[in-house]
Amino acid sequence: MQRPNRFRKRVYFFSQHKLLIIISSFITAFFAMFILIGMLTSVDPSYRVASNTVKKWTTNVAEEHFLTLMSMENRMFKEALPEDKPPIDMWKVMFELGTNVRMHDVRSLLGRELPGFEMYDRQILIAGEGTDYTNLTVESTPPLDIVLEDREATEPEEKQDNKPVEEQEKTTGERDVVFIYNTHNRESFLPYLPDTDDPNDAFHREVNITKVSEQLAKDLERFGIGAQVDKTDIGSILNEKGWDYSADSYRASKEVVEAALTNNKEVNFIFDLHRDSMRKDVTTIDINGKSYAKMMFVIGGDNPEHEKNAALAKALQDKLDEEYPGLSRGVEMYGGAGRNGVYNQDLSDNALTIEFGGVDNTMEELYNTSEVFAEIFSEYYWNAERVSGEGDE
């Protein structure tokens, strides 16, 4: 039985109409793509989506989600998925990427809503003994005039068991391979400031963290490692240039480090020593009847290559945990709006910011820690040199 002619015409009309819609949609999408590309390439560079931004977005996505997506194309990737992991929730992933609010971490929401709560919006890469988000490092950033203020200070005790430099089987000779400096060079310690007990006033032009840097260089020399200590008064530079202590300290110290790297091509490790503002119960530990100032590694999360700096910190942290459990508070990553977030670590893969003790620690405790850190670092350094030497053969 033949269908009516008008029915065949109607089917033909609908088919032709559908084809026109498809063609129109394709042409529209084609030109829209070129318009979008043109907009993205012509926009001011400061407003473009940088690869580093994309990297930050993807760090919020769990590894299992990437494996799940890849397994849709290649079933072999399913073998790498943990058996106890639930299936991927695409709505949750899209929500977290779009809002930067992590459903499992209330800090990602409250840090933007509660004043002062953003201090908890940082990442613990390795938690040392007793370390959590309530006792991470605190950076005191008072006005520059407070930092430069003249204060009375008592003379710190000398290191009692300062061992002489021994003849080393391994030595860097005349080469200074470690550069030690202090961005906040006037950070001092309350036991030597009789006129104040306020951590925000713990600053002095001579009795400060630079003494720990000098001691660390001596301790490294005992293990055959040459170190150069910078004695630049960053506070004076800030004052001369009219710069802000909080915003521009690392800007000033970066010039110092760049000059050091230009003048000494042998420098391979860069340590910026600081004093934490946390109190003695957090920054002190007793090991075998001996008191030590705890230390902590801080990684600049805004440094595009921070994974390499974090790898060095992890290696040293592992050695400290193995030989002196509890001495290191761990490794934290700090960055984001309102802070430097790079800490000059973009100048070298082997650049670290290290907190030595806190406002209540004594030089004896700090020197004890310096000696241990020099021992641990020398083990790492000479082992790396041995491996490098074998690879060159």
C-alpha positions in Angstrom: 0.0 0.0 0.0 1.5 3.3 -1.0 1.6 6.2 1.4 -0.2 9.4 0.4 1.8 11.8 -1.5 1.3 14.6 1.0 2.9 12.3 3.8 6.0 11.7 1.7 6.3 15.5 1.2 6.0 16.0 4.9 8.8 13.5 5.7 11.0 15.2 3.0 10.3 18.6 4.5 11.2 17.5 8.0 14.4 15.8 6.8 15.4 18.9 4.9 14.7 21.1 7.9 16.8 18.8 10.2 19.7 18.9 7.8 19.6 22.7 7.7 19.7 22.8 11.5 22.7 20.5 11.6 24.6 22.5 8.9 23.7 25.8 10.7 24.8 24.5 14.0 28.1 23.3 12.6 28.8 26.6 10.9 27.9 28.5 14.0 30.2 26.3 16.2 33.0 26.6 13.6 33.0 30.4 13.6 32.4 30.5 17.4 35.6 28.5 17.9 37.6 30.9 15.8 36.1 33.9 17.6 36.9 32.3 21.0 40.5 31.6 19.9 40.9 35.1 18.7 39.7 36.5 22.0 42.0 34.3 24.0 45.0 35.2 22.0 44.3 38.9 21.9 43.5 39.4 25.5 46.0 41.2 27.8 48.6 38.6 29.0 47.9 39.4 32.6 44.3 38.2 32.1 45.1 35.0 30.2 44.7 31.6 31.8 48.3 30.5 32.5 49.5 27.0 32.7 50.3 27.5 36.3 46.6 28.4 36.9 45.5 25.2 35.2 48.0 23.3 37.3 46.5 24.8 40.5 43.0 23.7 39.4 44.1 20.2 38.7 45.8 19.8 42.0 42.3 19.8 43.6 41.4 16.7 41.6 42.2 13.4 43.2 44.5 11.0 41.3 41.8 8.4 41.3 39.6 10.7 39.2 42.3 11.0 36.5 42.7 7.2 36.5 39.0 6.7 36.2 38.8 9.0 33.2 41.7 7.3 31.5 40.3 3.9 32.2 37.3 4.8 30.0 39.6 4.7 27.0 42.0 2.0 28.2 40.7 -0.7 30.6 44.3 -1.4 31.8 44.2 1.7 34.0 41.4 0.1 36.1 44.1 -2.2 37.5 45.7 0.8 39.1 42.5 2.0 40.8 42.2 1.1 44.6 39.5 -1.4 45.1 38.0 0.4 48.1 37.6 3.7 46.2 34.0 4.7 45.2 33.2 5.5 41.5 34.1 9.0 40.3 31.5 11.6 41.1 31.6 14.0 38.1 29.3 16.6 39.7 31.5 16.8 42.8 34.6 17.1 40.7 33.0 19.9 38.6 31.8 21.7 41.7 35.2 21.7 43.3 37.0 22.8 40.2 34.5 25.6 39.6 34.3 26.9 43.2 37.7 25.9 44.6 35.7 24.7 47.6 36.8 21.2 48.6 33.8 19.2 50.0 36.1 17.2 52.4 38.0 20.3 53.7 35.9 23.0 55.5 39.0 25.3 55.5 38.5 25.9 51.8 35.2 27.7 52.6 35.7 29.2 56.0 39.1 30.6 55.1 37.3 33.1 52.8 34.5 33.9 55.3 36.1 34.2 58.7 38.7 36.9 59.5 42.0 35.4 60.3 41.0 31.9 59.4 43.0 32.0 56.2 46.1 31.2 58.3 44.9 27.6 58.3 44.6 27.5 54.5 47.9 26.0 53.9 49.1 22.5 53.2 51.1 20.1 55.4 53.3 18.1 53.1 54.8 16.1 55.9 53.5 16.3 59.4 56.2 16.0 62.1 55.5 14.6 65.5 52.7 16.7 67.1 52.3 19.0 64.0 48.8 19.9 62.8 47.0 22.9 61.4 46.8 24.6 64.8 50.5 24.9 65.4 52.1 25.6 62.0 54.7 28.4 61.7 53.7 31.9 62.5 55.5 34.8 60.7 55.5 38.0 62.7 55.3 40.9 60.4 55.2 44.1 62.5 55.8 47.6 61.0 59.4 48.3 60.0 59.9 50.9 62.7 59.3 48.1 65.3 61.8 45.9 63.6 64.5 48.6 63.5 63.8 49.9 67.1 66.9 49.9 69.3 66.5 47.5 72.2 68.7 46.3 75.1 70.0 42.8 74.7 72.1 40.4 76.8 75.0 38.6 75.2 74.1 35.1 74.2 76.1 32.2 75.7 78.9 30.8 73.6 78.7 27.2 72.3 80.3 25.1 75.0 81.3 22.0 73.0 82.4 23.8 69.9 84.4 20.9 68.4 87.5 21.8 66.3 87.5 21.3 62.6 88.9 17.9 61.9 90.7 16.6 58.9 88.0 15.3 56.6 88.3 12.4 54.2 85.7 14.2 52.0 85.8 18.0 51.6 84.6 20.7 49.2 88.0 22.3 49.7 88.0 26.0 49.0 84.5 25.8 47.4 81.5 27.2 49.3 78.7 25.1 48.0 76.1 26.3 50.6 74.8 29.9 50.8 73.1 30.9 54.1 71.2 34.1 54.5 68.4 35.6 56.5 65.5 37.5 54.9 64.3 38.5 58.3 67.8 39.0 59.8 66.7 40.9 62.9 64.4 38.1 64.2 65.6 37.7 67.8 64.8 35.7 70.9 63.0 36.8 74.1 65.5 35.2 76.6 68.0 37.9 75.4 65.6 40.9 75.4 65.1 41.8 79.1 62.8 44.8 78.4 60.0 42.8 76.5 58.1 39.6 76.6 56.1 40.3 73.5 56.9 38.0 70.5 56.1 40.9 68.2 58.9 42.9 69.7 61.5 40.2 69.4 63.9 42.0 67.1 67.5 43.1 67.5 70.2 44.4 65.2 72.9 42.0 66.6 71.4 39.3 68.8 69.3 37.5 66.3 69.0 34.6 63.9 72.2 35.5 62.0 74.1 34.0 64.9 72.5 30.6 64.1 73.5 31.0 60.5 77.1 31.6 61.5 77.1 28.6 63.7 75.6 26.4 61.0 78.4 27.4 58.6 80.9 26.3 61.3 79.1 23.0 61.8 79.0 22.3 58.1 82.7 23.0 57.9 83.3 20.3 60.5 81.8 17.9 58.0 83.9 19.1 55.1 81.2 21.3 53.5 82.1 24.9 52.7 79.4 27.5 53.4 79.1 31.2 52.8 77.1 33.3 55.3 75.6 36.6 54.1 75.5 39.4 56.7 73.3 41.9 54.8 71.0 43.9 57.1 67.8 43.5 55.1 66.0 45.8 57.5 68.3 48.7 56.6 67.8 48.1 52.9 64.0 48.3 53.4 64.4 51.5 55.3 66.6 53.1 52.7 64.3 52.3 49.9 61.1 53.0 51.7 59.9 49.5 51.3 57.4 47.6 53.5 58.7 44.9 55.9 55.9 42.4 55.2 55.6 43.0 51.4 59.1 43.7 50.3 61.5 41.7 52.6 61.9 38.9 50.1 62.2 41.4 47.2 65.2 42.8 49.0 66.8 39.5 49.9 66.3 38.1 46.4 68.8 40.7 45.1 71.3 39.5 47.7 70.8 35.8 46.6 71.0 36.7 42.9 74.3 38.5 43.5 75.7 35.6 45.5 74.8 33.1 42.7 76.4 35.4 40.1 79.6 35.8 42.1 80.0 32.2 43.2 79.1 29.5 40.6 79.9 26.8 43.1 76.8 27.5 45.3 74.4 24.6 44.9 72.3 24.9 48.1 70.6 28.0 49.5 69.2 28.1 53.1 67.2 31.0 54.3 67.1 30.7 58.1 64.2 32.2 60.2 62.9 32.3 63.7 59.3 31.2 64.3 56.9 33.2 66.5 55.4 30.1 68.1 56.1 29.6 71.8 58.5 27.2 73.5 56.0 24.3 74.0 55.8 24.0 70.2 59.4 24.8 69.3 61.4 22.8 71.8 62.1 19.1 72.3 64.2 17.0 74.7 66.2 14.2 73.1 68.3 12.0 75.4 68.4 14.7 78.1 69.5 17.4 75.7 67.3 20.3 74.8 66.9 21.2 71.1 65.1 24.0 69.2 62.7 22.3 66.7 62.9 23.2 63.1 60.5 23.2 60.1 60.8 23.4 56.4 58.6 25.9 54.5 58.0 25.5 50.8 56.7 28.3 48.6 53.5 27.1 47.0 53.5 29.9 44.4 56.9 28.8 43.0 56.1 26.9 39.7 58.8 24.4 40.4 58.1 23.9 44.1 58.0 20.1 43.8 61.8 20.0 43.4 62.4 22.1 46.5 59.8 19.9 48.4 61.8 16.8 47.3 64.9 18.1 49.0 62.9 19.0 52.1 61.4 15.6 52.2 64.8 13.9 51.9 66.1 15.9 54.8 62.9 15.4 56.8 63.1 11.6 56.4 66.7 11.5 57.6 65.9 13.7 60.6 62.9 11.5 61.5 65.1 8.4 61.2 68.0 9.7 63.4 66.4 12.4 65.6 62.7 11.7 65.8 60.6 14.7 66.7 63.3 17.3 66.0 61.7 18.5 62.8 58.1 19.7 62.9 57.7 18.7 59.3 57.3 20.3 55.9 54.6 22.8 55.1 53.7 24.6 51.8 52.6 28.2 52.1 51.4 30.5 49.4 48.3 32.3 48.1 47.1 35.9 48.2 48.5 38.3 50.7 51.9 36.7 51.1 55.1 36.2 49.1 54.5 32.5 48.4 57.8 32.0 46.5 60.4 32.8 49.2 63.2 33.1 46.6 63.0 29.3 46.0 62.5 30.0 42.3 66.2 30.8 42.1 67.3 27.2 42.8 65.8 23.7 43.1 67.9 23.4 46.2 66.6 26.5 48.0 64.9 26.1 51.3 63.3 28.3 53.9 64.0 26.8 57.4 62.5 27.8 60.7 65.0 27.4 63.5 63.2 27.4 66.9 60.9 30.1 68.2 60.9 33.3 70.2 61.5 31.5 73.5 64.5 29.3 72.5 68.0 29.9 73.8 71.1 29.9 71.7 72.3 26.7 73.3 69.1 24.9 72.0 69.5 26.5 68.6 73.2 25.6 68.4 72.4 22.0 69.3 69.9 21.9 66.4 72.4 23.5 64.1 74.9 20.7 64.8 72.4 18.0 64.1 71.1 19.6 60.9 74.7 20.0 59.7 75.3 16.3 60.4 72.1 15.2 58.6 72.7 17.5 55.6 76.3 16.3 55.3 75.0 12.7 55.0 72.6 13.7 52.3 75.2 15.8 50.5 78.0 13.3 50.4 75.6 10.5 49.5 74.3 12.6 46.6 77.9 13.4 45.5 78.8 9.7 45.6 75.8 8.8 43.5 76.6 11.6 41.1 80.2 10.5 40.8 79.2 6.9 40.0 76.9 8.2 37.3 79.7 10.1 35.7 82.0 7.1 35.4 
